[in-house]
Amino acid sequence: MKEQLTPEQNRNIERLVNEKKKKVWVAYLLLFAFGGLSAYRFYLGDNTVGAVILILTIIGFFTSLFFIGVLINISILLILFVDLFRIPVRVKEYNKKLEEMYIKQYLHLNKEV
């Protein structure tokens, strides 16, 4: 799709993507600072899973005196551990989708003109 655009349009898309793209270091910072609150998931646009993790964290916190709370907390920790290694891939996927979205918008606008 990118080949259908002029060099100037490609530069404009690159500029737009650079303004909005997510950064790996920010995602890691959010993971380490607010992991259980899944702030890094919200940052990367994964709002549904982020909300589920947030709700489970709250439930796990309030039920941590019971066995179910301990299981929930362990599950959350396992998810955070796996995400520790998946963040670079998630950031790359997000930025790729962002670029594709801008390219589609440019192509759509050019068809209407």
Phi and psi in degrees as GROMACS dihedral restraints (atoms count N, CA, C in turn):
[ dihedral_restraints ]
;  ai    aj    ak    al  type     phi  dphi    fc
    3     4     5     6     1   -64.1    20    10
    4     5     6     7     1   -26.9    20    10
    6     7     8     9     1   -68.9    20    10
    7     8     9    10     1   -19.0    20    10
    9    10    11    12     1   -79.4    20    10
   10    11    12    13     1    -7.2    20    10
   12    13    14    15     1  -100.2    20    10
   13    14    15    16     1   155.4    20    10
   15    16    17    18     1   -76.0    20    10
   16    17    18    19     1   162.5    20    10
   18    19    20    21     1   -57.1    20    10
   19    20    21    22     1   -37.3    20    10
   21    22    23    24     1   -65.5    20    10
   22    23    24    25     1   -42.2    20    10
   24    25    26    27     1   -64.2    20    10
   25    26    27    28     1   -39.5    20    10
   27    28    29    30     1   -62.1    20    10
   28    29    30    31     1   -39.7    20    10
   30    31    32    33     1   -65.5    20    10
   31    32    33    34     1   -40.7    20    10
   33    34    35    36     1   -62.7    20    10
   34    35    36    37     1   -42.5    20    10
   36    37    38    39     1   -64.5    20    10
   37    38    39    40     1   -43.0    20    10
   39    40    41    42     1   -60.5    20    10
   40    41    42    43     1   -40.5    20    10
   42    43    44    45     1   -64.4    20    10
   43    44    45    46     1   -44.9    20    10
   45    46    47    48     1   -62.8    20    10
   46    47    48    49     1   -42.6    20    10
   48    49    50    51     1   -65.0    20    10
   49    50    51    52     1   -42.3    20    10
   51    52    53    54     1   -62.6    20    10
   52    53    54    55     1   -31.0    20    10
   54    55    56    57     1   -71.7    20    10
   55    56    57    58     1   -34.2    20    10
   57    58    59    60     1  -107.0    20    10
   58    59    60    61     1   -10.7    20    10
   60    61    62    63     1   -67.8    20    10
   61    62    63    64     1   152.2    20    10
   63    64    65    66     1   -88.0    20    10
   64    65    66    67     1   153.7    20    10
   66    67    68    69     1  -115.7    20    10
   67    68    69    70     1   140.5    20    10
   69    70    71    72     1   -61.6    20    10
   70    71    72    73     1   -42.7    20    10
   72    73    74    75     1   -65.2    20    10
   73    74    75    76     1   -33.4    20    10
   75    76    77    78     1   -68.6    20    10
   76    77    78    79     1   -42.0    20    10
   78    79    80    81     1   -61.8    20    10
   79    80    81    82     1   -42.3    20    10
   81    82    83    84     1   -65.4    20    10
   82    83    84    85     1   -40.2    20    10
   84    85    86    87     1   -60.3    20    10
   85    86    87    88     1   -44.6    20    10
   87    88    89    90     1   -66.6    20    10
   88    89    90    91     1   -36.2    20    10
   90    91    92    93     1   -63.7    20    10
   91    92    93    94     1   -46.5    20    10
   93    94    95    96     1   -74.1    20    10
   94    95    96    97     1   -33.5    20    10
   96    97    98    99     1   -82.9    20    10
   97    98    99   100     1   -40.7    20    10
   99   100   101   102     1  -134.6    20    10
  100   101   102   103     1    42.3    20    10
  102   103   104   105     1   -56.2    20    10
  103   104   105   106     1   -51.9    20    10
  105   106   107   108     1   -64.2    20    10
  106   107   108   109     1   -23.9    20    10
  108   109   110   111     1   -86.1    20    10
  109   110   111   112     1    -2.6    20    10
  111   112   113   114     1    53.2    20    10
  112   113   114   115     1    37.4    20    10
  114   115   116   117     1   -60.4    20    10
  115   116   117   118     1   -33.8    20    10
  117   118   119   120     1   -66.4    20    10
  118   119   120   121     1   -32.4    20    10
  120   121   122   123     1   -68.3    20    10
  121   122   123   124     1   -42.6    20    10
  123   124   125   126     1   -64.2    20    10
  124   125   126   127     1   -38.9    20    10
  126   127   128   129     1   -59.8    20    10
  127   128   129   130     1   -38.4    20    10
  129   130   131   132     1   -90.1    20    10
  130   131   132   133     1     9.4    20    10
  132   133   134   135     1    80.6    20    10
  133   134   135   136     1    10.2    20    10
  135   136   137   138     1   -94.5    20    10
  136   137   138   139     1    66.4    20    10
  138   139   140   141     1   -68.4    20    10
  139   140   141   142     1   -36.4    20    10
  141   142   143   144     1   -65.2    20    10
  142   143   144   145     1   -51.9    20    10
  144   145   146   147     1   -65.3    20    10
  145   146   147   148     1   -37.1    20    10
  147   148   149   150     1   -60.1    20    10
  148   149   150   151     1   -42.5    20    10
  150   151   152   153     1   -66.7    20    10
  151   152   153   154     1   -39.8    20    10
  153   154   155   156     1   -63.2    20    10
  154   155   156   157     1   -45.7    20    10
  156   157   158   159     1   -62.8    20    10
  157   158   159   160     1   -42.3    20    10
  159   160   161   162     1   -61.1    20    10
  160   161   162   163     1   -46.1    20    10
  162   163   164   165     1   -63.8    20    10
  163   164   165   166     1   -43.5    20    10
  165   166   167   168     1   -64.1    20    10
  166   167   168   169     1   -36.2    20    10
  168   169   170   171     1   -63.1    20    10
  169   170   171   172     1   -43.9    20    10
  171   172   173   174     1   -64.0    20    10
  172   173   174   175     1   -45.7    20    10
  174   175   176   177     1   -62.4    20    10
  175   176   177   178     1   -44.3    20    10
  177   178   179   180     1   -62.0    20    10
  178   179   180   181     1   -37.8    20    10
  180   181   182   183     1   -64.2    20    10
  181   182   183   184     1   -47.0    20    10
  183   184   185   186     1   -77.1    20    10
  184   185   186   187     1   -16.8    20    10
  186   187   188   189     1  -112.4    20    10
  187   188   189   190     1    17.8    20    10
  189   190   191   192     1   -67.3    20    10
  190   191   192   193     1   -14.9    20    10
  192   193   194   195     1   -78.0    20    10
  193   194   195   196     1   -13.5    20    10
  195   196   197   198     1  -108.2    20    10
  196   197   198   199     1   162.2    20    10
  198   199   200   201     1   -60.0    20    10
  199   200   201   202     1   -39.6    20    10
  201   202   203   204     1   -62.2    20    10
  202   203   204   205     1   -37.8    20    10
  204   205   206   207     1   -65.1    20    10
  205   206   207   208     1   -38.8    20    10
  207   208   209   210     1   -64.2    20    10
  208   209   210   211     1   -42.3    20    10
  210   211   212   213     1   -63.2    20    10
  211   212   213   214     1   -41.5    20    10
  213   214   215   216     1   -63.6    20    10
  214   215   216   217     1   -44.5    20    10
  216   217   218   219     1   -63.8    20    10
  217   218   219   220     1   -39.6    20    10
  219   220   221   222     1   -64.7    20    10
  220   221   222   223     1   -41.2    20    10
  222   223   224   225     1   -61.0    20    10
  223   224   225   226     1   -43.1    20    10
  225   226   227   228     1   -62.3    20    10
  226   227   228   229     1   -43.8    20    10
  228   229   230   231     1   -61.7    20    10
  229   230   231   232     1   -38.9    20    10
  231   232   233   234     1   -64.8    20    10
  232   233   234   235     1   -41.5    20    10
  234   235   236   237     1   -61.7    20    10
  235   236   237   238     1   -44.5    20    10
  237   238   239   240     1   -64.0    20    10
  238   239   240   241     1   -38.0    20    10
  240   241   242   243     1   -64.9    20    10
  241   242   243   244     1   -44.2    20    10
  243   244   245   246     1   -64.3    20    10
  244   245   246   247     1   -42.7    20    10
  246   247   248   249     1   -64.5    20    10
  247   248   249   250     1   -25.6    20    10
  249   250   251   252     1   -55.3    20    10
  250   251   252   253     1   -36.0    20    10
  252   253   254   255     1   -93.8    20    10
  253   254   255   256     1   -16.8    20    10
  255   256   257   258     1   -94.1    20    10
  256   257   258   259     1   -10.7    20    10
  258   259   260   261     1   -57.7    20    10
  259   260   261   262     1   -47.1    20    10
  261   262   263   264     1   -58.1    20    10
  262   263   264   265     1   -38.6    20    10
  264   265   266   267     1   -67.3    20    10
  265   266   267   268     1   -43.0    20    10
  267   268   269   270     1   -63.0    20    10
  268   269   270   271     1   -40.8    20    10
  270   271   272   273     1   -64.6    20    10
  271   272   273   274     1   -43.9    20    10
  273   274   275   276     1   -62.4    20    10
  274   275   276   277     1   -42.6    20    10
  276   277   278   279     1   -63.2    20    10
  277   278   279   280     1   -42.6    20    10
  279   280   281   282     1   -61.1    20    10
  280   281   282   283     1   -47.3    20    10
  282   283   284   285     1   -66.0    20    10
  283   284   285   286     1   -34.8    20    10
  285   286   287   288     1   -66.2    20    10
  286   287   288   289     1   -43.5    20    10
  288   289   290   291     1   -63.6    20    10
  289   290   291   292     1   -37.5    20    10
  291   292   293   294     1   -62.0    20    10
  292   293   294   295     1   -46.3    20    10
  294   295   296   297     1   -62.1    20    10
  295   296   297   298     1   -43.8    20    10
  297   298   299   300     1   -62.4    20    10
  298   299   300   301     1   -37.4    20    10
  300   301   302   303     1   -63.2    20    10
  301   302   303   304     1   -45.1    20    10
  303   304   305   306     1   -65.6    20    10
  304   305   306   307     1   -38.1    20    10
  306   307   308   309     1   -63.6    20    10
  307   308   309   310     1   -44.8    20    10
  309   310   311   312     1   -61.5    20    10
  310   311   312   313     1   -39.6    20    10
  312   313   314   315     1   -63.2    20    10
  313   314   315   316     1   -43.8    20    10
  315   316   317   318     1   -62.4    20    10
  316   317   318   319     1   -45.1    20    10
  318   319   320   321     1   -65.3    20    10
  319   320   321   322     1   -38.5    20    10
  321   322   323   324     1   -66.0    20    10
  322   323   324   325     1   -41.9    20    10
  324   325   326   327     1   -65.9    20    10
  325   326   327   328     1   -36.9    20    10
  327   328   329   330     1   -69.5    20    10
  328   329   330   331     1   -29.2    20    10
  330   331   332   333     1   -70.8    20    10
  331   332   333   334     1   -33.5    20    10
  333   334   335   336     1   -76.0    20    10
  334   335   336   337     1   -25.0    20    10
